[in-house]
Amino acid sequence: MKKLYLFVSILVVAVMLLTACGPAATTAAPVPVATQPPATQPPAPTATQPPTAVPPTPVPPTPTITPTTVPTPIPPICDKLADAPAAPAAGKLGAADTPITMAFVPSGESGVIATASTAIADCLNKMTGLTYAVQTGTSYAAAIEAMGAGKAQVGFLNTFSILIAQAKYGIIPALVNLRNYQTNDLDPDKALKGTLEPFYKAQYITTAASGIKTFADLKGKNFCFVDPLSTSGYIVPRIQLKANGIDPDADIKTTVSGSHPNVAIAVYKGDCDAGVTYINVLTDAATNLVGTYPDIAQKVTVFADTIRIPNDGVQYIKTLDPKLQAITTEGLLAMSKDPGGKAVLAKLYAVNAFQQIDSTFTMYSDFAAVLKKAGVDPASLVK
């Protein structure tokens, strides 16, 4: 009995001692030796010494991205003209089933011409109450013949095509295109840069790799022309080449590229050693060659210019009703004075404005006389 009492007393004392020292042994987890800090490490912080805060890793600021905004094209104002004629009856020219057709020459990129010419027709439809359609010739000659056959009543012909169409079919020039005069460092008229003029010039282009610096250097080279009926891209350059001792049929290898931008691209790529285009196709916003070939204006250089050439314009066939001629002219002039309309015309052949042609305008006849004196008579090409 005494032994049992002694055992219970010892057990009670042990429990009291364990309770005083901490939690019961069943809930205490032993600290592994491996987690003990080595003697060389600094002592763990106490409750009165808070641990040193580790600074957070700096996060670089998110860059501000300014969204690129594409300017919205200004739509042309195409309000109906006060003197617009009554809607023609079916079968009459200008009715929906018999539209007035406008012929365009392929002197630029076909997609651009199609878009701009369609916008012009749409605006004229609204202004006049008539119906206009567009037709882009596969060549300059095709546009002339469309007017000659009466399949097109309105033309947007180039200068030499105008002279041929006048001699062959009696077409009537109504408007001459005015452009902000483009120039280059070789041009004696470079002081006119940016002014509205009814004339322009062409330039002869090459690259440094060709070694061409003068007309004499063209002998034996591959030369790119635009089109056989292009005034600045064929007719005038052939005259000038002959005047400078180069026979274009014997002294050079010629290629016809079809348009001014195509000539510039061919020279840029080395397909042609030299070529001729209007001034200055290399930097013209309408062609935007730098958008595709950023260094074209640096790689392609100019070594000569042509004489003054009258601008292209708008013409009518002689059998078109004078009232339809007048309202069409009025609509085009209205477009040329409206910011949205000007943007459309600038896209088409880089037209900046129009000048109405009257009896005092003699640039076409004067230019025809210059060509005839040089041995090129537009009338001689009429068959």
Number of C-alpha atoms within 10 A of each C-alpha: 5 6 8 8 9 10 10 11 11 10 11 10 11 12 11 10 11 12 12 10 8 9 10 11 10 6 7 9 7 7 8 7 7 7 7 8 11 9 7 6 7 8 9 10 10 8 7 6 8 9 10 7 6 6 6 6 6 6 6 6 6 6 6 6 6 6 6 6 6 6 6 6 9 13 15 19 16 20 14 15 16 8 10 18 13 9 14 15 12 11 11 13 20 22 17 19 12 17 19 25 22 26 28 29 25 23 24 18 17 13 9 15 19 16 13 18 24 18 19 23 20 17 24 27 23 18 24 25 19 25 22 25 21 21 18 20 17 13 18 23 18 16 26 27 17 21 23 19 11 14 15 23 25 28 28 25 26 25 22 27 22 26 22 22 26 21 16 18 18 16 24 20 25 19 22 26 23 22 21 18 21 22 22 15 11 12 18 10 15 13 10 14 14 12 12 16 21 21 18 23 23 25 25 23 25 25 22 12 10 15 11 20 16 11 16 13 12 22 17 12 16 18 25 30 26 26 22 15 17 26 24 30 28 21 18 21 24 18 18 18 15 14 11 12 12 19 15 18 10 10 15 16 16 17 17 16 19 22 21 29 21 20 27 29 20 19 25 23 15 15 14 24 24 28 29 27 27 24 23 19 22 25 15 15 14 16 19 14 20 15 11 9 14 11 13 20 17 11 15 19 20 22 16 17 23 19 15 15 20 25 24 25 24 24 25 25 22 18 11 16 12 11 11 19 18 11 19 22 20 19 22 22 18 20 25 22 14 16 14 17 24 23 20 26 23 18 19 24 25 20 22 22 22 25 16 15 15 10 5 6 12 12 15 19 12 12 17 20 15 13 17 14 10 14 10 16 17 20 15 11 10 12 5
